């Protein structure tokens, strides 16, 4: 391995505010095209933007969670370019005085990835391309949806590190409630900058940028492909050209979109329609006090106060829907360890990645407490849980109706065991003659006689009492 890959990521996250960044149109992804629009977000002449305070709150909240410096005097700039999805022909963004700078995010192995800056901007509309050569339609519902762009330093060294960083960043944004980060809906997307250099070289190589990648899978493959392509070029005696490339995940290839582009090309200038934004001490403190528990704080609490192990903690905290379910169950009085155990072994296998759990926490808590009180067997518990999951049945009603409660009266169990012993004299004498296997057979017959509704360990110990005297 002579070559080192150097990666920087620019992550765009759509904020989950109720309204857009510069107007009061709703932020919605399921409405009919062009129904959530107004003069401001469609760039009508004379329409003026007014900043959504929630966007500032969310940007600062994220900046604080990433350990950034919050710039108390910040402002917006115009990024000028023409494209049909951008009706004003400029995007309101931040270049000269971004709201947050100089943070970091820790990834696996304790490595810290620098955050160069975080800034606020507006999203563009969406082009809906028809068949090749046919019409293209434009939906402006997304125009003016608030975005934060989080720009990392070029501190990442492999596709794996990039995915680790993105995974943690996504978890963080979800946990602090600023974005739902649904990559399939485009609410989290990344521009990937890749360059290569020989190990030990201090200077960075020439980089290329791949824009708007919206799946971890595509990002990983794009980095690996681009790194390989650049190494091949350099080893073949050619040079890497600075350019923007388009990643085609279907063909697993990247293509040139346009060559070198600098800030100059966008003719940035301060946005004249918005005043300087001043963030007061009070405002900053208010945002701090409203910030929910960060992922690392949550993990520490799970380990130290709830007594969960490392593995369970990491797994639950990898997914906000698991966190919500877990905390609800614990709030309802369930034992945290039992909850983690059942959640991760029995519930998780029934839920798709990132899906909400369609199970009532109340039903879940009822089932695991019935099992731990030995009122139903563990296997009955699992079966009832599946029913509650898929059909929403009421656990107690279902268990009662189907006669699944365990027999808890010891004299009833003993009566049944005595009958089994009488009916299986051969196995009994084999067991007494030292054959362990015969004992297992007797346990099996006993469980059968009890209809599976007794605690197997209790049956075992009662049998020993009856047979070993
Ligand atoms: Zn609007």
Boltz pocket constraint, residues with backbone or C-beta under 6 A from the ligand:
constraints:
  - pocket:
      binder: B
      contacts: [[A, 20], [A, 23], [A, 24], [A, 25], [A, 36], [A, 37], [A, 38], [A, 39], [A, 40], [A, 41], [A, 42], [A, 143], [A, 144]]
      max_distance: 6.0
